[in-house]
Amino acid sequence: MKPLLGVIGGMGTQATACFYEKLHSLQTVKAEQEYLDVLVYSMPSIPDRTAFITGQSDISPLEPLIHVARTLESAGASCIAIPCVTSHFFYNELVDAVGIPVLNMLDETAGFVSGRGIGRVCLLATDGTLKGGAFNAAFAKIGIEVVVPPVDVQAALMAVIYDVKRGAAVSPDLLDAIAADALGSAAVGSAAVGGATVCGATAVILGCTELCVIAHENPGVVNTLEVLAGAALRVCKA
């Protein structure tokens, strides 16, 4: 039977759509029938992951996440991809809830970075991802150092992320400036990133899929949606 990729989507909706586009662009086929079969369950009503992890809300996203995962499994999915980094805080519980593989976007990204000989990264992510620590742990396991933006830049980044989530028109200028500063191609203390710097990284990790939606192509920037799409194709077509 042909593999069926199940996708827990809606976190947010643009990130889910962007993931499907990445998945499509990575495939080379002679006929449309050769494309990977994909079943997307988009549930934007899943409670805010960052709000729960940071203690701003006591409404856990776990139960609806498990519901979506089990629904995809019941529908015949061979494995599951989750194009949302922050939701990987609940990864172990999701794995325990289903009997099919659940791709780990964090480990896949860490492996991708390690394979390119990168030793220090700047992680751009939600407050929930940073507080949860799972992405940092994935890098630490393979000896990669992680730096994050200073507090004021992180606050501005969170505003950008939530603007994308609600469908607002968002300029990538802030993201470009942070990436340039982290990679050392901008002046230290650049006003574009609030007068602080995270210079010295060899790569910038888009550790929130909303950032992947607005990011420009940049060889120093790792798009986690592309990494996840590549992993999904590798696993489903193995």
BELURBEL-V793117 format. One record per pair of residues at least 12 apart in sequence whose ideal C-beta (glycine too) atoms are under 7 Angstrom apart, sorted by sequence separation. I is the first residue (numbers start at 1). J is the second residue. D is the distance in whole Angstrom. If there is no record, write none. Layout:
BEGIN
i=I j=J d=D
i=I j=J d=D
END
This chain:
BEGIN
i=7 j=19 d=7
i=47 j=59 d=4
i=49 j=61 d=5
i=123 j=135 d=6
i=181 j=193 d=5
i=212 j=224 d=6
i=23 j=36 d=7
i=47 j=60 d=7
i=91 j=104 d=6
i=177 j=190 d=6
i=212 j=225 d=4
i=47 j=61 d=5
i=160 j=174 d=6
i=23 j=38 d=7
i=46 j=61 d=5
i=160 j=175 d=7
i=177 j=192 d=4
i=178 j=193 d=5
i=184 j=199 d=5
i=206 j=221 d=6
i=209 j=224 d=6
i=88 j=104 d=7
i=177 j=193 d=5
i=181 j=197 d=5
i=182 j=198 d=5
i=184 j=200 d=7
i=204 j=220 d=6
i=206 j=222 d=6
i=209 j=225 d=6
i=88 j=105 d=6
i=157 j=174 d=7
i=181 j=198 d=6
i=182 j=199 d=6
i=203 j=220 d=6
i=204 j=221 d=5
i=205 j=222 d=5
i=206 j=223 d=5
i=207 j=224 d=6
i=20 j=38 d=7
i=46 j=64 d=5
i=80 j=98 d=7
i=88 j=106 d=5
i=121 j=139 d=7
i=130 j=148 d=6
i=156 j=174 d=6
i=181 j=199 d=6
i=183 j=201 d=6
i=204 j=222 d=7
i=206 j=224 d=5
i=46 j=65 d=6
i=182 j=201 d=4
i=203 j=222 d=6
i=205 j=224 d=7
i=20 j=40 d=7
i=80 j=100 d=6
i=85 j=105 d=6
i=43 j=64 d=6
i=79 j=100 d=6
i=183 j=204 d=6
i=65 j=87 d=6
i=78 j=100 d=6
i=79 j=101 d=4
i=80 j=102 d=5
i=81 j=103 d=5
i=182 j=204 d=5
i=77 j=100 d=6
i=80 j=103 d=7
i=82 j=105 d=7
i=121 j=144 d=6
i=123 j=146 d=5
i=16 j=40 d=7
i=79 j=103 d=6
i=43 j=68 d=5
i=65 j=90 d=6
i=69 j=94 d=5
i=73 j=98 d=5
i=119 j=144 d=6
i=120 j=145 d=4
i=121 j=146 d=6
i=122 j=147 d=5
i=123 j=148 d=5
i=124 j=149 d=7
i=153 j=178 d=6
i=179 j=204 d=5
i=16 j=42 d=6
i=61 j=87 d=7
i=73 j=99 d=7
i=118 j=144 d=7
i=119 j=145 d=6
i=41 j=68 d=5
i=70 j=97 d=6
i=73 j=100 d=5
i=120 j=147 d=7
i=62 j=90 d=5
i=66 j=94 d=6
i=69 j=97 d=6
i=70 j=98 d=6
i=106 j=134 d=6
i=110 j=138 d=4
i=114 j=142 d=5
i=13 j=42 d=6
i=61 j=90 d=7
i=65 j=94 d=6
i=69 j=98 d=5
i=106 j=135 d=5
i=110 j=139 d=5
i=149 j=178 d=6
i=41 j=71 d=6
i=114 j=144 d=6
i=5 j=36 d=6
i=7 j=38 d=6
i=9 j=40 d=5
i=13 j=44 d=6
i=41 j=72 d=6
i=62 j=93 d=6
i=66 j=97 d=4
i=107 j=138 d=5
i=113 j=144 d=6
i=127 j=158 d=6
i=5 j=37 d=7
i=7 j=39 d=7
i=9 j=41 d=6
i=10 j=42 d=4
i=12 j=44 d=7
i=106 j=138 d=4
i=110 j=142 d=6
i=126 j=158 d=7
i=3 j=36 d=7
i=4 j=37 d=5
i=5 j=38 d=5
i=6 j=39 d=5
i=7 j=40 d=4
i=8 j=41 d=6
i=9 j=42 d=4
i=10 j=43 d=4
i=39 j=72 d=6
i=124 j=157 d=6
i=3 j=37 d=7
i=7 j=41 d=7
i=10 j=44 d=4
i=110 j=144 d=7
i=2 j=37 d=6
i=4 j=39 d=6
i=11 j=46 d=6
i=126 j=161 d=6
i=10 j=46 d=6
i=39 j=75 d=6
i=50 j=86 d=6
i=53 j=89 d=6
i=175 j=211 d=6
i=49 j=86 d=4
i=183 j=220 d=5
i=39 j=77 d=6
i=49 j=87 d=5
i=156 j=194 d=7
i=89 j=128 d=7
i=175 j=214 d=6
i=179 j=218 d=6
i=49 j=89 d=7
i=85 j=125 d=6
i=86 j=126 d=5
i=153 j=193 d=5
i=175 j=215 d=6
i=176 j=216 d=6
i=153 j=194 d=5
i=179 j=220 d=7
i=86 j=128 d=4
i=152 j=194 d=4
i=172 j=214 d=5
i=179 j=221 d=5
i=86 j=129 d=5
i=89 j=132 d=4
i=153 j=196 d=6
i=172 j=215 d=6
i=85 j=129 d=5
i=150 j=194 d=7
i=152 j=196 d=7
i=170 j=214 d=5
i=172 j=216 d=6
i=89 j=134 d=6
i=165 j=210 d=6
i=88 j=134 d=6
i=150 j=196 d=4
i=164 j=210 d=4
i=161 j=208 d=5
i=149 j=198 d=6
i=161 j=210 d=5
i=164 j=213 d=6
i=85 j=135 d=7
i=161 j=211 d=7
i=164 j=214 d=6
i=147 j=198 d=5
i=124 j=178 d=7
i=147 j=201 d=6
i=8 j=65 d=7
i=8 j=68 d=5
i=122 j=182 d=4
i=8 j=69 d=6
i=19 j=83 d=4
i=6 j=72 d=3
i=16 j=83 d=6
i=15 j=83 d=5
i=15 j=84 d=7
i=6 j=77 d=3
i=4 j=76 d=5
i=5 j=77 d=7
i=8 j=80 d=6
i=135 j=207 d=6
i=4 j=77 d=5
i=5 j=78 d=7
i=6 j=79 d=7
i=11 j=84 d=4
i=54 j=127 d=5
i=4 j=78 d=5
i=5 j=79 d=6
i=6 j=80 d=5
i=7 j=81 d=5
i=8 j=82 d=5
i=9 j=83 d=7
i=54 j=128 d=6
i=3 j=78 d=4
i=53 j=128 d=4
i=5 j=81 d=6
i=7 j=83 d=7
i=11 j=87 d=6
i=50 j=126 d=5
i=122 j=198 d=5
i=50 j=127 d=5
i=54 j=131 d=5
i=50 j=128 d=3
i=53 j=131 d=6
i=129 j=207 d=6
i=49 j=128 d=5
i=53 j=132 d=5
i=122 j=201 d=4
i=129 j=208 d=7
i=120 j=200 d=6
i=121 j=201 d=5
i=124 j=204 d=6
i=120 j=201 d=5
i=121 j=202 d=7
i=124 j=205 d=7
i=120 j=202 d=5
i=121 j=203 d=5
i=122 j=204 d=5
i=123 j=205 d=5
i=124 j=206 d=6
i=125 j=207 d=3
i=126 j=208 d=5
i=119 j=202 d=6
i=121 j=204 d=7
i=122 j=205 d=7
i=124 j=207 d=6
i=125 j=208 d=5
i=118 j=202 d=5
i=121 j=205 d=5
i=123 j=207 d=5
i=124 j=208 d=7
i=118 j=203 d=5
i=124 j=211 d=6
i=113 j=203 d=6
i=109 j=205 d=6
i=113 j=222 d=6
i=112 j=222 d=7
i=109 j=222 d=6
i=109 j=224 d=5
i=112 j=227 d=5
i=109 j=227 d=5
i=105 j=224 d=6
i=108 j=227 d=5
i=108 j=228 d=6
i=85 j=207 d=5
i=85 j=208 d=6
i=105 j=228 d=5
i=108 j=231 d=4
i=85 j=209 d=6
i=84 j=209 d=6
i=103 j=228 d=7
i=83 j=209 d=5
i=103 j=231 d=5
i=103 j=232 d=6
i=103 j=235 d=7
i=101 j=235 d=7
i=85 j=224 d=6
i=83 j=225 d=6
i=83 j=228 d=6
i=81 j=228 d=6
i=14 j=164 d=6
i=81 j=232 d=5
i=12 j=164 d=7
i=12 j=165 d=4
i=79 j=235 d=6
i=79 j=236 d=6
i=78 j=236 d=6
i=15 j=209 d=4
i=18 j=212 d=6
i=15 j=210 d=6
i=18 j=213 d=5
i=15 j=212 d=7
i=36 j=233 d=6
i=12 j=210 d=6
i=15 j=213 d=6
i=14 j=213 d=5
i=36 j=236 d=6
i=22 j=225 d=5
i=26 j=229 d=5
i=22 j=226 d=5
i=26 j=230 d=6
i=19 j=225 d=5
i=23 j=229 d=4
i=27 j=233 d=7
i=18 j=225 d=6
i=22 j=229 d=4
i=26 j=233 d=6
i=19 j=228 d=7
i=23 j=232 d=6
i=15 j=225 d=7
i=19 j=229 d=6
i=5 j=232 d=5
i=5 j=236 d=5
i=3 j=236 d=4
i=3 j=237 d=7
END
